[in-house]
């Protein structure tokens, strides 16, 4: 973030120390006076006990209770999610120490975890077992088993980190009253980070934000990824996938709705076509019925014509007989004339009917 104040301070002279005394393997060397060289070679990587070095004296790191560990673990995972989304820094865990040459003497501290920004003047190298610069953010899980542990994190380390140039310092604990979140001023002192609407926003890691109240609740990932405070860096890929899936599901629903609408229109068109076809069939049936009736009428007319022809033939025969019998009587002659006249009219009608 910026060159630490520690790099601007001249290293304090080493405090003379007596040779280290041997302790039983199961015992603690807390308080033992050793040189810095002996600390690095003998006690820094001690596996059974974890020591820091305070101006010539070993200080064993106290152990936090399980609930405070859960707060520490939850917050550490939150920072890891942030750095996965915004890879602007590297995170180191327990037992990675760094050296602070202070006016009061040199200390070597092992924050419970620390953050080194990518633009820190001293990069964190893959093979480093200790950090050779100053962390940009130090976080301690407070141990309240003894007063000395509380004082070490809340007073001693706070002053050392501020004097050494650590830009931000967080103290985690199961109880909100023992939690603290500091940012370093230009004058080299820590001031509490003022929450905005109940949210702490980091300056060292822009975009990292959290509610101190969530440290006790420790909501799960499902809740964090949908919380606007954390949604920008907790599982954003999952959220994007969910939004894509929701968009795809919506598109599918819209496609199904369109298909259903098309199917309804097609069914309506089919019903209309069926109705039109039924109407056409009924019209054809009516036309056939009309044709049958017309054919019947024509047949009847033909039969009437045939009967008329027969009648005419009989009339002709009778007329012939009447002609032959004209002599019989004038009355018969007149009757025959009328009959011929009628026959002529009938023939005219028949001729007219044939033309039709």
Steps between C-alpha positions, in 0.01 A plus 500: 500500500774742606851459634473419865633726768714210616719529191569863591621419856857404573524155659528519877816358652478146617436445869776284650365165604642211696540162334172310472424251769367157417148408610322166494345426164152519645569829681455855378783746438270797551699789644839349415766750392656401168678683222318574177727257315416223745130583472507463122699178502352329806162638598342659194403167345427328832204268441388422854499863615458811287722785606534864411809699589479827693831683517692196621228311685288208378123545522283196448187568298191427708217280375152636429184313594303309238230760444759770439669258260169466314484879466861502377433216253182664366673832447802333341274323253330831424837656417589198285178542303584867453851424375369236260275762344746791536852351492667818623691343790635181654384348826723322748383290792625408839872514594622722216706756690631843410765721658423849630800716594338753734647789699440299818671190363451231239206260514408203285127441486290220353152638430230237484476596140634781291444654162767621258374716217641439154634854493680467833867604452606163641337214308410177676707234325397133461788362706479755782458352850481849648391825345783750446274804473206640697156349462230726361240342729554304820224304670516348845253260662490627857573256781318600819620209714748730677518875534850498352358356174238774481756773568740356244249528212304809603784716631848367426454373146270788415775746587766293324302454182416870488863602559620238250273634225231228470219692322212301655464285809197286592438324831248216483316346791178316571366798697434828312637705790846353439497549124691792351576623148769764460641703216829688522495878472760714328640579844574131558224421750208259478147632497189279499342450160160666518225267372286631217141383551638227724762388246880510539679585173870425460732756348781248455272269301254733322173317459544274802215580736316323776261549787661451841167351611551223244813380682277358773229375262744368238245459221569229245598544137140472380406803710818696418474462125152658507588772753574836330787561744683185383350431159782680319763247602341187650432245224435757226544224241224298664277804497581568134426134422175525695406819314587333170300193601211723605523687169513170311208366703309821430585473131383138504177599675447774244576253220256251654241777533556597137478135396181460702359816344597371155340166585183677614496706182563185296217321680274800441602503133435127481157548659424779255623282211288212629202732524561629149544144369180397681323797348636406159389140548157619604492733199600209273235285665245773444619540140474123452155504651404789273647314204308189599184703533571668164567160346178371649313800364668452160406132510149597590497747214638238264230260614242775456633564150487128430148490628422809296654332194290196566202720542591683186537174315167389626362842413647466153339165467175636617540804278561266215198311588323833540612609153368181366183564683471868404218413300320368793425830645599860506516483871765229477690718250495796732611279783782370289605856418508588866692187569754583231528848634565362848741251358694775327519695822618194685766433241618856531532460870683175455738656252558783734570248777752315282684822428538553867 
